[in-house]
């Protein structure tokens, strides 16, 4: 379990025990994000840009395994097919990248980014040979 996820669980547990309503301590700013296809936080993304789909395990049925620096991550077959056709896919990523519902769908370099101050990162995915290139916009 990553340190960030452990810290997040600790804060949630502390807020439950003390009655502190700190559920808003992590807020992602999706207001400047547009023209994305998928998001780790669909609810927030759709508030500003309708038509965004979830980017999490429960939203897809089949996956293709990839590696970045010998660390495995998975790409939904639906997205992999688009990339094979030469299409690009844009994904918005916020602190949900640290959660189990999204973490294994992201390469380690994306999971390591700083999400603690409301950052939302947009990546354009492109297929290059047998690899997927995650270009930070």
N, CA, C and O atoms as CSV, one atom per row, in Angstrom:
chain,resi,resn,atom,element,x,y,z
A,1,UNK,N,N,0.859,-1.183,0.000
A,1,UNK,CA,C,0.000,0.000,0.000
A,1,UNK,C,C,0.893,1.230,0.000
A,1,UNK,O,O,1.836,1.305,0.787
A,2,UNK,N,N,0.618,2.176,-0.853
A,2,UNK,CA,C,1.459,3.362,-0.941
A,2,UNK,C,C,1.273,4.252,0.282
A,2,UNK,O,O,0.241,4.219,0.952
A,3,UNK,N,N,2.286,5.034,0.547
A,3,UNK,CA,C,2.250,5.943,1.687
A,3,UNK,C,C,1.104,6.936,1.556
A,3,UNK,O,O,0.424,7.230,2.539
A,4,UNK,N,N,0.885,7.452,0.353
A,4,UNK,CA,C,-0.188,8.433,0.149
A,4,UNK,C,C,-1.565,7.844,0.452
A,4,UNK,O,O,-2.401,8.483,1.091
A,5,UNK,N,N,-1.782,6.633,-0.010
A,5,UNK,CA,C,-3.069,5.984,0.239
A,5,UNK,C,C,-3.237,5.697,1.725
A,5,UNK,O,O,-4.325,5.867,2.275
A,6,UNK,N,N,-2.172,5.267,2.368
A,6,UNK,CA,C,-2.215,5.017,3.806
A,6,UNK,C,C,-2.528,6.298,4.574
A,6,UNK,O,O,-3.322,6.285,5.515
A,7,UNK,N,N,-1.902,7.403,4.172
A,7,UNK,CA,C,-2.164,8.694,4.804
A,7,UNK,C,C,-3.612,9.116,4.588
A,7,UNK,O,O,-4.258,9.612,5.511
A,8,UNK,N,N,-4.115,8.926,3.396
A,8,UNK,CA,C,-5.498,9.268,3.090
A,8,UNK,C,C,-6.466,8.459,3.964
A,8,UNK,O,O,-7.431,9.008,4.494
A,9,UNK,N,N,-6.209,7.174,4.111
A,9,UNK,CA,C,-7.051,6.325,4.967
A,9,UNK,C,C,-6.989,6.791,6.416
A,9,UNK,O,O,-8.010,6.812,7.103
A,10,UNK,N,N,-5.803,7.164,6.886
A,10,UNK,CA,C,-5.640,7.645,8.255
A,10,UNK,C,C,-6.465,8.907,8.489
A,10,UNK,O,O,-7.122,9.037,9.522
A,11,UNK,N,N,-6.433,9.833,7.536
A,11,UNK,CA,C,-7.177,11.086,7.688
A,11,UNK,C,C,-8.677,10.822,7.697
A,11,UNK,O,O,-9.405,11.416,8.492
A,12,UNK,N,N,-9.148,9.935,6.819
A,12,UNK,CA,C,-10.563,9.583,6.823
A,12,UNK,C,C,-10.972,8.945,8.155
A,12,UNK,O,O,-12.029,9.262,8.700
A,13,UNK,N,N,-10.130,8.045,8.673
A,13,UNK,CA,C,-10.428,7.393,9.949
A,13,UNK,C,C,-10.443,8.416,11.084
A,13,UNK,O,O,-11.315,8.370,11.952
A,14,UNK,N,N,-9.491,9.327,11.079
A,14,UNK,CA,C,-9.425,10.366,12.099
A,14,UNK,C,C,-10.668,11.251,12.056
A,14,UNK,O,O,-11.223,11.604,13.096
A,15,UNK,N,N,-11.097,11.603,10.854
A,15,UNK,CA,C,-12.278,12.461,10.732
A,15,UNK,C,C,-13.534,11.748,11.224
A,15,UNK,O,O,-14.430,12.378,11.788
A,16,UNK,N,N,-13.597,10.441,11.012
A,16,UNK,CA,C,-14.747,9.667,11.486
A,16,UNK,C,C,-14.773,9.596,13.011
A,16,UNK,O,O,-15.826,9.749,13.630
A,17,UNK,N,N,-13.619,9.367,13.605
A,17,UNK,CA,C,-13.543,9.248,15.060
A,17,UNK,C,C,-13.798,10.569,15.780
A,17,UNK,O,O,-14.393,10.585,16.858
A,18,UNK,N,N,-13.352,11.668,15.193
A,18,UNK,CA,C,-13.465,12.971,15.856
A,18,UNK,C,C,-14.717,13.736,15.446
A,18,UNK,O,O,-15.058,14.749,16.057
A,19,UNK,N,N,-15.398,13.257,14.417
A,19,UNK,CA,C,-16.574,13.972,13.944
A,19,UNK,C,C,-16.223,15.151,13.054
A,19,UNK,O,O,-17.110,15.898,12.642
A,20,UNK,N,N,-14.946,15.330,12.752
A,20,UNK,CA,C,-14.495,16.422,11.889
A,20,UNK,C,C,-15.000,16.199,10.480
A,20,UNK,O,O,-14.771,15.140,9.895
A,21,UNK,N,N,-15.677,17.175,9.940
A,21,UNK,CA,C,-16.209,17.061,8.584
A,21,UNK,C,C,-15.147,17.493,7.587
A,21,UNK,O,O,-15.273,18.530,6.935
A,22,UNK,N,N,-14.116,16.698,7.479
A,22,UNK,CA,C,-12.981,17.047,6.634
A,22,UNK,C,C,-12.986,16.363,5.295
A,22,UNK,O,O,-11.937,16.231,4.664
A,23,UNK,N,N,-14.146,15.922,4.844
A,23,UNK,CA,C,-14.182,15.204,3.576
A,23,UNK,C,C,-13.817,16.091,2.395
A,23,UNK,O,O,-13.565,15.586,1.301
A,24,UNK,N,N,-13.783,17.398,2.597
A,24,UNK,CA,C,-13.415,18.304,1.513
A,24,UNK,C,C,-11.944,18.687,1.549
A,24,UNK,O,O,-11.536,19.628,0.867
A,25,UNK,N,N,-11.145,17.980,2.328
A,25,UNK,CA,C,-9.747,18.366,2.441
A,25,UNK,C,C,-8.991,18.168,1.131
A,25,UNK,O,O,-7.978,18.829,0.905
A,26,UNK,N,N,-9.455,17.282,0.273
A,26,UNK,CA,C,-8.876,17.130,-1.057
A,26,UNK,C,C,-9.923,17.552,-2.083
A,26,UNK,O,O,-10.939,16.878,-2.253
A,27,UNK,N,N,-9.681,18.629,-2.741
A,27,UNK,CA,C,-10.579,19.101,-3.788
A,27,UNK,C,C,-9.780,19.299,-5.069
A,27,UNK,O,O,-8.770,20.002,-5.077
A,28,UNK,N,N,-10.222,18.697,-6.116
A,28,UNK,CA,C,-9.562,18.857,-7.405
A,28,UNK,C,C,-10.234,19.975,-8.168
A,28,UNK,O,O,-11.459,20.096,-8.157
A,29,UNK,N,N,-9.438,20.791,-8.830
A,29,UNK,CA,C,-9.972,21.905,-9.612
A,29,UNK,C,C,-10.108,21.490,-11.073
A,29,UNK,O,O,-9.154,21.568,-11.848
A,30,UNK,N,N,-11.306,21.051,-11.433
A,30,UNK,CA,C,-11.595,20.615,-12.801
A,30,UNK,C,C,-12.113,21.763,-13.663
A,30,UNK,O,O,-12.425,21.550,-14.835
A,31,UNK,N,N,-12.211,22.960,-13.121
A,31,UNK,CA,C,-12.850,24.068,-13.835
A,31,UNK,C,C,-12.142,24.465,-15.128
A,31,UNK,O,O,-12.786,24.988,-16.037
A,32,UNK,N,N,-10.849,24.232,-15.233
A,32,UNK,CA,C,-10.109,24.619,-16.439
A,32,UNK,C,C,-9.841,23.434,-17.366
A,32,UNK,O,O,-9.104,23.550,-18.345
A,33,UNK,N,N,-10.444,22.306,-17.044
A,33,UNK,CA,C,-10.216,21.090,-17.829
A,33,UNK,C,C,-11.369,20.898,-18.812
A,33,UNK,O,O,-12.538,20.935,-18.429
A,34,UNK,N,N,-11.027,20.695,-20.072
A,34,UNK,CA,C,-12.066,20.464,-21.076
A,34,UNK,C,C,-11.527,19.533,-22.158
A,34,UNK,O,O,-10.333,19.239,-22.217
A,35,UNK,N,N,-12.422,19.091,-22.991
A,35,UNK,CA,C,-12.068,18.230,-24.125
A,35,UNK,C,C,-11.318,16.976,-23.711
A,35,UNK,O,O,-10.306,16.619,-24.314
A,36,UNK,N,N,-11.824,16.304,-22.672
A,36,UNK,CA,C,-11.244,15.025,-22.283
A,36,UNK,C,C,-12.271,13.927,-22.531
A,36,UNK,O,O,-13.477,14.174,-22.554
A,37,UNK,N,N,-11.773,12.722,-22.714
A,37,UNK,CA,C,-12.636,11.578,-22.982
A,37,UNK,C,C,-12.982,10.806,-21.710
A,37,UNK,O,O,-14.101,10.319,-21.547
A,38,UNK,N,N,-11.998,10.704,-20.811
A,38,UNK,CA,C,-12.149,9.931,-19.586
A,38,UNK,C,C,-11.581,10.718,-18.415
A,38,UNK,O,O,-10.748,11.607,-18.591
A,39,UNK,N,N,-12.047,10.377,-17.210
A,39,UNK,CA,C,-11.550,11.046,-16.004
A,39,UNK,C,C,-11.557,10.072,-14.838
A,39,UNK,O,O,-12.426,9.205,-14.745
A,40,UNK,N,N,-10.583,10.222,-13.949
A,40,UNK,CA,C,-10.576,9.407,-12.736
A,40,UNK,C,C,-11.680,9.865,-11.793
A,40,UNK,O,O,-12.066,9.122,-10.890
A,41,UNK,N,N,-12.188,11.062,-11.985
A,41,UNK,CA,C,-13.275,11.604,-11.167
A,41,UNK,C,C,-14.355,12.142,-12.106
A,41,UNK,O,O,-14.456,13.349,-12.327
A,42,UNK,N,N,-15.151,11.239,-12.648
A,42,UNK,CA,C,-16.162,11.596,-13.650
A,42,UNK,C,C,-17.156,12.634,-13.133
A,42,UNK,O,O,-17.535,13.545,-13.869
A,43,UNK,N,N,-17.574,12.508,-11.897
A,43,UNK,CA,C,-18.577,13.416,-11.347
A,43,UNK,C,C,-18.089,14.861,-11.386
A,43,UNK,O,O,-18.815,15.751,-11.831
A,44,UNK,N,N,-16.875,15.094,-10.927
A,44,UNK,CA,C,-16.317,16.450,-10.938
A,44,UNK,C,C,-16.054,16.925,-12.364
A,44,UNK,O,O,-16.336,18.076,-12.696
A,45,UNK,N,N,-15.522,16.055,-13.199
A,45,UNK,CA,C,-15.205,16.436,-14.581
A,45,UNK,C,C,-16.462,16.803,-15.362
A,45,UNK,O,O,-16.450,17.767,-16.127
A,46,UNK,N,N,-17.544,16.053,-15.182
A,46,UNK,CA,C,-18.784,16.312,-15.910
A,46,UNK,C,C,-19.485,17.585,-15.467
A,46,UNK,O,O,-20.343,18.096,-16.186
A,47,UNK,N,N,-19.144,18.094,-14.323
A,47,UNK,CA,C,-19.713,19.356,-13.872
A,47,UNK,C,C,-19.287,20.485,-14.822
A,47,UNK,O,O,-20.040,21.433,-15.042
A,48,UNK,N,N,-18.085,20.374,-15.377
A,48,UNK,CA,C,-17.549,21.408,-16.270
A,48,UNK,C,C,-17.543,20.997,-17.737
A,48,UNK,O,O,-17.534,21.859,-18.615
A,49,UNK,N,N,-17.547,19.711,-18.016
A,49,UNK,CA,C,-17.414,19.222,-19.392
A,49,UNK,C,C,-18.219,17.932,-19.534
A,49,UNK,O,O,-17.712,16.851,-19.233
A,50,UNK,N,N,-19.454,18.033,-19.986
A,50,UNK,CA,C,-20.333,16.864,-20.067
A,50,UNK,C,C,-19.835,15.840,-21.075
A,50,UNK,O,O,-19.153,16.172,-22.045
A,51,UNK,N,N,-20.190,14.594,-20.821
A,51,UNK,CA,C,-19.848,13.518,-21.745
A,51,UNK,C,C,-18.567,12.787,-21.412
A,51,UNK,O,O,-18.132,11.925,-22.176
A,52,UNK,N,N,-17.951,13.115,-20.280
A,52,UNK,CA,C,-16.725,12.454,-19.861
A,52,UNK,C,C,-17.094,11.105,-19.235
A,52,UNK,O,O,-18.064,11.007,-18.484
A,53,UNK,N,N,-16.317,10.072,-19.550
A,53,UNK,CA,C,-16.561,8.726,-19.020
A,53,UNK,C,C,-15.592,8.429,-17.882
A,53,UNK,O,O,-14.521,9.028,-17.785
A,54,UNK,N,N,-15.990,7.489,-17.018
A,54,UNK,CA,C,-15.131,7.056,-15.913
A,54,UNK,C,C,-13.868,6.399,-16.438
A,54,UNK,O,O,-13.903,5.698,-17.449
A,55,UNK,N,N,-12.749,6.624,-15.753
A,55,UNK,CA,C,-11.519,5.869,-15.998
A,55,UNK,C,C,-11.190,5.156,-14.691
A,55,UNK,O,O,-10.378,5.623,-13.893
A,56,UNK,N,N,-11.844,4.006,-14.496
A,56,UNK,CA,C,-11.633,3.197,-13.304
A,56,UNK,C,C,-11.982,1.756,-13.640
A,56,UNK,O,O,-12.643,1.488,-14.643
A,57,UNK,N,N,-11.538,0.834,-12.803
A,57,UNK,CA,C,-11.714,-0.594,-13.087
A,57,UNK,C,C,-13.159,-0.998,-13.300
A,57,UNK,O,O,-13.449,-1.739,-14.240
A,58,UNK,N,N,-14.065,-0.544,-12.471
A,58,UNK,CA,C,-15.452,-0.976,-12.553
A,58,UNK,C,C,-16.172,-0.577,-13.829
A,58,UNK,O,O,-17.269,-1.073,-14.089
A,59,UNK,N,N,-15.594,0.297,-14.625
A,59,UNK,CA,C,-16.244,0.777,-15.839
A,59,UNK,C,C,-15.882,-0.027,-17.082
A,59,UNK,O,O,-16.469,0.172,-18.146
A,60,UNK,N,N,-14.927,-0.927,-16.951
A,60,UNK,CA,C,-14.464,-1.698,-18.101
A,60,UNK,C,C,-14.439,-3.182,-17.743
A,60,UNK,O,O,-14.332,-3.550,-16.573
A,61,UNK,N,N,-14.539,-4.019,-18.762
A,61,UNK,CA,C,-14.582,-5.453,-18.520
A,61,UNK,C,C,-13.256,-6.145,-18.830
A,61,UNK,O,O,-12.853,-7.058,-18.109
A,62,UNK,N,N,-12.573,-5.720,-19.896
A,62,UNK,CA,C,-11.349,-6.383,-20.335
A,62,UNK,C,C,-10.193,-5.391,-20.409
A,62,UNK,O,O,-10.380,-4.207,-20.690
A,63,UNK,N,N,-8.987,-5.911,-20.147
A,63,UNK,CA,C,-7.815,-5.049,-20.059
A,63,UNK,C,C,-6.626,-5.672,-20.774
A,63,UNK,O,O,-6.541,-6.888,-20.941
A,64,UNK,N,N,-5.706,-4.798,-21.192
A,64,UNK,CA,C,-4.437,-5.215,-21.786
A,64,UNK,C,C,-3.344,-4.750,-20.831
A,64,UNK,O,O,-3.366,-3.617,-20.350
A,65,UNK,N,N,-2.397,-5.630,-20.563
A,65,UNK,CA,C,-1.327,-5.285,-19.639
A,65,UNK,C,C,-0.185,-4.594,-20.370
A,65,UNK,O,O,0.213,-5.021,-21.454
A,66,UNK,N,N,0.339,-3.530,-19.781
A,66,UNK,CA,C,1.510,-2.822,-20.281
A,66,UNK,C,C,2.508,-2.699,-19.147
A,66,UNK,O,O,2.180,-2.950,-17.987
A,67,UNK,N,N,3.730,-2.311,-19.489
A,67,UNK,CA,C,4.750,-2.082,-18.470
A,67,UNK,C,C,5.432,-0.749,-18.725
A,67,UNK,O,O,5.672,-0.354,-19.866
A,68,UNK,N,N,5.737,-0.070,-17.630
A,68,UNK,CA,C,6.559,1.136,-17.687
A,68,UNK,C,C,7.656,0.930,-16.659
A,68,UNK,O,O,7.379,0.846,-15.462
A,69,UNK,N,N,8.889,0.849,-17.110
A,69,UNK,CA,C,10.022,0.582,-16.220
A,69,UNK,C,C,9.783,-0.678,-15.375
A,69,UNK,O,O,10.027,-0.682,-14.168
A,70,UNK,N,N,9.311,-1.726,-16.016
A,70,UNK,CA,C,9.038,-3.025,-15.394
A,70,UNK,C,C,7.939,-3.002,-14.337
A,70,UNK,O,O,7.833,-3.940,-13.546
A,71,UNK,N,N,7.123,-1.957,-14.306
A,71,UNK,CA,C,5.977,-1.889,-13.398
A,71,UNK,C,C,4.718,-2.029,-14.243
A,71,UNK,O,O,4.502,-1.256,-15.177
A,72,UNK,N,N,3.889,-3.016,-13.915
A,72,UNK,CA,C,2.689,-3.295,-14.699
A,72,UNK,C,C,1.596,-2.259,-14.453
A,72,UNK,O,O,1.437,-1.740,-13.348
A,73,UNK,N,N,0.858,-1.980,-15.505
A,73,UNK,CA,C,-0.403,-1.247,-15.407
A,73,UNK,C,C,-1.300,-1.770,-16.523
A,73,UNK,O,O,-0.834,-2.464,-17.428
A,74,UNK,N,N,-2.575,-1.439,-16.458
A,74,UNK,CA,C,-3.549,-2.006,-17.385
A,74,UNK,C,C,-4.275,-0.906,-18.143
A,74,UNK,O,O,-4.569,0.160,-17.603
A,75,UNK,N,N,-4.554,-1.195,-19.404
A,75,UNK,CA,C,-5.311,-0.270,-20.245
A,75,UNK,C,C,-6.562,-1.011,-20.706
A,75,UNK,O,O,-6.466,-2.134,-21.202
A,76,UNK,N,N,-7.720,-0.404,-20.549
A,76,UNK,CA,C,-8.952,-1.050,-21.013
A,76,UNK,C,C,-8.881,-1.365,-22.515
A,76,UNK,O,O,-8.370,-0.565,-23.298
A,77,UNK,N,N,-9.394,-2.528,-22.904
A,77,UNK,CA,C,-9.368,-2.957,-24.305
A,77,UNK,C,C,-10.035,-1.906,-25.196
A,77,UNK,O,O,-9.561,-1.634,-26.299
A,78,UNK,N,N,-11.122,-1.325,-24.723
A,78,UNK,CA,C,-11.840,-0.294,-25.483
A,78,UNK,C,C,-10.907,0.858,-25.882
A,78,UNK,O,O,-10.940,1.324,-27.021
A,79,UNK,N,N,-10.087,1.307,-24.949
A,79,UNK,CA,C,-9.155,2.401,-25.214
A,79,UNK,C,C,-7.995,1.900,-26.067
A,79,UNK,O,O,-7.534,2.609,-26.961
A,80,UNK,N,N,-7.526,0.700,-25.802
A,80,UNK,CA,C,-6.434,0.128,-26.587
A,80,UNK,C,C,-6.816,0.031,-28.064
A,80,UNK,O,O,-5.985,0.302,-28.931
A,81,UNK,N,N,-8.065,-0.354,-28.364
A,81,UNK,CA,C,-8.534,-0.441,-29.753
A,81,UNK,C,C,-8.511,0.929,-30.425
A,81,UNK,O,O,-8.106,1.046,-31.582
A,82,UNK,N,N,-8.942,1.960,-29.708
A,82,UNK,CA,C,-8.918,3.319,-30.262
A,82,UNK,C,C,-7.490,3.729,-30.598
A,82,UNK,O,O,-7.232,4.306,-31.654
A,83,UNK,N,N,-6.567,3.426,-29.691
A,83,UNK,CA,C,-5.174,3.798,-29.903
A,83,UNK,C,C,-4.560,3.041,-31.080
A,83,UNK,O,O,-3.768,3.606,-31.835
A,84,UNK,N,N,-4.917,1.774,-31.238
A,84,UNK,CA,C,-4.418,0.975,-32.365
A,84,UNK,C,C,-4.881,1.543,-33.699
A,84,UNK,O,O,-4.179,1.427,-34.704
A,85,UNK,N,N,-6.073,2.161,-33.711
A,85,UNK,CA,C,-6.606,2.768,-34.933
A,85,UNK,C,C,-5.952,4.118,-35.232
A,85,UNK,O,O,-6.245,4.738,-36.255
A,86,UNK,N,N,-5.067,4.572,-34.341
A,86,UNK,CA,C,-4.396,5.854,-34.544
A,86,UNK,C,C,-5.094,7.021,-33.868
A,86,UNK,O,O,-4.664,8.168,-33.996
A,87,UNK,N,N,-6.170,6.731,-33.150
A,87,UNK,CA,C,-6.867,7.792,-32.423
A,87,UNK,C,C,-6.089,8.150,-31.171
A,87,UNK,O,O,-5.312,7.343,-30.660
A,88,UNK,N,N,-6.300,9.355,-30.684
A,88,UNK,CA,C,-5.739,9.745,-29.398
A,88,UNK,C,C,-6.855,9.754,-28.368
A,88,UNK,O,O,-8.021,9.965,-28.703
A,89,UNK,N,N,-6.496,9.529,-27.135
A,89,UNK,CA,C,-7.440,9.520,-26.031
A,89,UNK,C,C,-6.909,10.471,-24.971
A,89,UNK,O,O,-5.731,10.430,-24.617
A,90,UNK,N,N,-7.788,11.327,-24.469
A,90,UNK,CA,C,-7.388,12.281,-23.425
A,90,UNK,C,C,-8.027,11.877,-22.097
A,90,UNK,O,O,-9.234,11.650,-22.006
A,91,UNK,N,N,-7.167,11.795,-21.063
A,91,UNK,CA,C,-7.622,11.365,-19.742
A,91,UNK,C,C,-7.248,12.420,-18.703
A,91,UNK,O,O,-6.095,12.843,-18.612
A,92,UNK,N,N,-8.242,12.832,-17.925
A,92,UNK,CA,C,-8.008,13.741,-16.806
A,92,UNK,C,C,-7.790,12.922,-15.544
A,92,UNK,O,O,-8.553,12.002,-15.252
A,93,UNK,N,N,-6.744,13.262,-14.798
A,93,UNK,CA,C,-6.368,12.485,-13.615
A,93,UNK,C,C,-6.250,13.411,-12.410
A,93,UNK,O,O,-5.548,14.421,-12.456
A,94,UNK,N,N,-6.949,13.052,-11.325
A,94,UNK,CA,C,-6.831,13.810,-10.074
A,94,UNK,C,C,-6.426,12.856,-8.957
A,94,UNK,O,O,-5.875,11.791,-9.234
A,95,UNK,N,N,-6.684,13.210,-7.706
A,95,UNK,CA,C,-6.236,12.400,-6.575
A,95,UNK,C,C,-6.826,10.991,-6.566
A,95,UNK,O,O,-6.340,10.138,-5.824
A,96,UNK,N,N,-7.840,10.725,-7.354
A,96,UNK,CA,C,-8.351,9.357,-7.471
A,96,UNK,C,C,-7.282,8.420,-8.034
A,96,UNK,O,O,-7.422,7.200,-7.955
A,97,UNK,N,N,-6.224,8.982,-8.597
A,97,UNK,CA,C,-5.112,8.168,-9.095
A,97,UNK,C,C,-4.481,7.358,-7.969
A,97,UNK,O,O,-3.840,6.339,-8.225
A,98,UNK,N,N,-4.653,7.793,-6.743
A,98,UNK,CA,C,-4.090,7.082,-5.591
A,98,UNK,C,C,-5.018,5.995,-5.083
A,98,UNK,O,O,-4.618,5.181,-4.252
A,99,UNK,N,N,-6.248,5.969,-5.567
A,99,UNK,CA,C,-7.246,5.022,-5.083
A,99,UNK,C,C,-7.174,3.710,-5.870
A,99,UNK,O,O,-6.832,3.713,-7.053
A,100,UNK,N,N,-7.493,2.598,-5.220
A,100,UNK,CA,C,-7.441,1.304,-5.913
A,100,UNK,C,C,-8.335,1.227,-7.156
A,100,UNK,O,O,-8.057,0.434,-8.056
A,101,UNK,N,N,-9.402,2.034,-7.223
A,101,UNK,CA,C,-10.292,1.963,-8.387
A,101,UNK,C,C,-9.641,2.469,-9.664
A,101,UNK,O,O,-10.113,2.163,-10.759
A,102,UNK,N,N,-8.561,3.244,-9.542
A,102,UNK,CA,C,-7.899,3.799,-10.721
A,102,UNK,C,C,-6.407,3.513,-10.787
A,102,UNK,O,O,-5.835,3.508,-11.877
A,103,UNK,N,N,-5.771,3.279,-9.670
A,103,UNK,CA,C,-4.311,3.228,-9.608
A,103,UNK,C,C,-3.670,2.270,-10.603
A,103,UNK,O,O,-2.685,2.626,-11.250
A,104,UNK,N,N,-4.203,1.070,-10.737
A,104,UNK,CA,C,-3.560,0.095,-11.619
A,104,UNK,C,C,-3.828,0.351,-13.098
A,104,UNK,O,O,-3.304,-0.358,-13.957
A,105,UNK,N,N,-4.644,1.363,-13.397
A,105,UNK,CA,C,-4.877,1.749,-14.790
A,105,UNK,C,C,-3.916,2.848,-15.227
A,105,UNK,O,O,-3.990,3.340,-16.352
A,106,UNK,N,N,-3.020,3.225,-14.330
A,106,UNK,CA,C,-2.098,4.329,-14.604
A,106,UNK,C,C,-0.665,3.867,-14.445
A,106,UNK,O,O,-0.355,3.111,-13.524
A,107,UNK,N,N,0.227,4.315,-15.343
A,107,UNK,CA,C,1.639,3.971,-15.161
A,107,UNK,C,C,2.173,4.628,-13.881
A,107,UNK,O,O,1.621,5.619,-13.404
A,108,UNK,N,N,3.229,4.075,-13.349
A,108,UNK,CA,C,3.800,4.558,-12.089
A,108,UNK,C,C,4.168,6.043,-12.155
A,108,UNK,O,O,4.021,6.758,-11.164
A,109,UNK,N,N,4.641,6.509,-13.303
A,109,UNK,CA,C,5.029,7.921,-13.420
A,109,UNK,C,C,3.835,8.857,-13.227
A,109,UNK,O,O,4.003,9.978,-12.746
A,110,UNK,N,N,2.651,8.417,-13.590
A,110,UNK,CA,C,1.434,9.214,-13.408
A,110,UNK,C,C,0.983,9.161,-11.949
A,110,UNK,O,O,0.556,10.170,-11.388
A,111,UNK,N,N,1.078,7.990,-11.346
A,111,UNK,CA,C,0.671,7.853,-9.938
A,111,UNK,C,C,1.563,8.645,-8.997
A,111,UNK,O,O,1.121,9.043,-7.919
A,112,UNK,N,N,2.812,8.880,-9.384
A,112,UNK,CA,C,3.761,9.583,-8.513
A,112,UNK,C,C,3.588,11.091,-8.514
A,112,UNK,O,O,4.219,11.767,-7.701
A,113,UNK,N,N,2.773,11.641,-9.379
A,113,UNK,CA,C,2.602,13.091,-9.445
A,113,UNK,C,C,1.951,13.626,-8.167
A,113,UNK,O,O,1.322,12.873,-7.423
A,114,UNK,N,N,2.103,14.905,-7.923
A,114,UNK,CA,C,1.553,15.543,-6.723
A,114,UNK,C,C,0.088,15.893,-6.950
A,114,UNK,O,O,-0.237,16.726,-7.797
A,115,UNK,N,N,-0.799,15.246,-6.183
A,115,UNK,CA,C,-2.235,15.492,-6.288
A,115,UNK,C,C,-2.787,16.167,-5.035
A,115,UNK,O,O,-4.000,16.335,-4.912
A,116,UNK,N,N,-1.922,16.551,-4.115
A,116,UNK,CA,C,-2.357,17.019,-2.796
A,116,UNK,C,C,-2.899,18.435,-2.772
A,116,UNK,O,O,-3.502,18.835,-1.776
A,117,UNK,N,N,-2.711,19.195,-3.813
A,117,UNK,CA,C,-3.146,20.592,-3.801
A,117,UNK,C,C,-4.186,20.881,-4.874
A,117,UNK,O,O,-4.266,21.996,-5.389
A,118,UNK,N,N,-4.981,19.872,-5.205
A,118,UNK,CA,C,-6.070,20.057,-6.156
A,118,UNK,C,C,-5.677,19.946,-7.612
A,118,UNK,O,O,-6.469,20.277,-8.495
A,119,UNK,N,N,-4.468,19.486,-7.876
A,119,UNK,CA,C,-4.026,19.389,-9.258
A,119,UNK,C,C,-4.844,18.362,-10.034
A,119,UNK,O,O,-5.210,17.302,-9.526
A,120,UNK,N,N,-5.110,18.716,-11.264
A,120,UNK,CA,C,-5.701,17.789,-12.223
A,120,UNK,C,C,-4.768,17.801,-13.424
A,120,UNK,O,O,-4.471,18.859,-13.980
A,121,UNK,N,N,-4.317,16.641,-13.813
A,121,UNK,CA,C,-3.410,16.523,-14.952
A,121,UNK,C,C,-4.177,15.913,-16.119
A,121,UNK,O,O,-5.010,15.026,-15.935
A,122,UNK,N,N,-3.886,16.399,-17.310
A,122,UNK,CA,C,-4.504,15.853,-18.516
A,122,UNK,C,C,-3.401,15.204,-19.343
A,122,UNK,O,O,-2.362,15.804,-19.616
A,123,UNK,N,N,-3.661,13.965,-19.729
A,123,UNK,CA,C,-2.718,13.211,-20.540
A,123,UNK,C,C,-3.364,12.865,-21.868
A,123,UNK,O,O,-4.541,12.508,-21.929
A,124,UNK,N,N,-2.585,12.973,-22.923
A,124,UNK,CA,C,-3.006,12.504,-24.232
A,124,UNK,C,C,-2.275,11.193,-24.464
A,124,UNK,O,O,-1.045,11.145,-24.428
A,125,UNK,N,N,-3.033,10.130,-24.702
A,125,UNK,CA,C,-2.444,8.815,-24.925
A,125,UNK,C,C,-2.325,8.563,-26.413
A,125,UNK,O,O,-3.257,8.805,-27.180
A,126,UNK,N,N,-1.154,8.068,-26.808
A,126,UNK,CA,C,-0.897,7.702,-28.192
A,126,UNK,C,C,-0.168,6.372,-28.207
A,126,UNK,O,O,0.626,6.081,-27.314
A,127,UNK,N,N,-0.437,5.578,-29.211
A,127,UNK,CA,C,0.210,4.274,-29.357
A,127,UNK,C,C,1.469,4.458,-30.202
A,127,UNK,O,O,1.416,5.037,-31.287
A,128,UNK,N,N,2.597,3.965,-29.702
A,128,UNK,CA,C,3.872,3.976,-30.418
A,128,UNK,C,C,4.415,2.555,-30.407
A,128,UNK,O,O,4.992,2.109,-29.416
A,129,UNK,N,N,4.226,1.845,-31.518
A,129,UNK,CA,C,4.651,0.445,-31.568
A,129,UNK,C,C,3.849,-0.375,-30.578
A,129,UNK,O,O,2.620,-0.419,-30.645
A,130,UNK,N,N,4.549,-1.027,-29.657
A,130,UNK,CA,C,3.877,-1.840,-28.645
A,130,UNK,C,C,3.681,-1.086,-27.335
A,130,UNK,O,O,3.184,-1.648,-26.359
A,131,UNK,N,N,4.064,0.167,-27.315
A,131,UNK,CA,C,3.962,0.966,-26.085
A,131,UNK,C,C,2.901,2.053,-26.221
A,131,UNK,O,O,2.514,2.436,-27.326
A,132,UNK,N,N,2.447,2.533,-25.082
A,132,UNK,CA,C,1.534,3.666,-25.041
A,132,UNK,C,C,2.290,4.837,-24.430
A,132,UNK,O,O,2.898,4.712,-23.367
A,133,UNK,N,N,2.245,5.955,-25.102
A,133,UNK,CA,C,2.918,7.158,-24.639
A,133,UNK,C,C,1.897,8.041,-23.933
A,133,UNK,O,O,0.890,8.417,-24.533
A,134,UNK,N,N,2.142,8.378,-22.661
A,134,UNK,CA,C,1.281,9.241,-21.862
A,134,UNK,C,C,1.883,10.650,-21.881
A,134,UNK,O,O,2.787,10.953,-21.102
A,135,UNK,N,N,1.388,11.490,-22.755
A,135,UNK,CA,C,1.926,12.847,-22.902
A,135,UNK,C,C,1.167,13.798,-21.968
A,135,UNK,O,O,-0.049,13.952,-22.079
A,136,UNK,N,N,1.895,14.425,-21.055
A,136,UNK,CA,C,1.297,15.388,-20.127
A,136,UNK,C,C,1.043,16.685,-20.866
A,136,UNK,O,O,1.952,17.253,-21.471
A,137,UNK,N,N,-0.207,17.157,-20.815
A,137,UNK,CA,C,-0.567,18.414,-21.503
A,137,UNK,C,C,-0.448,19.591,-20.563
A,137,UNK,O,O,-0.709,20.727,-20.960
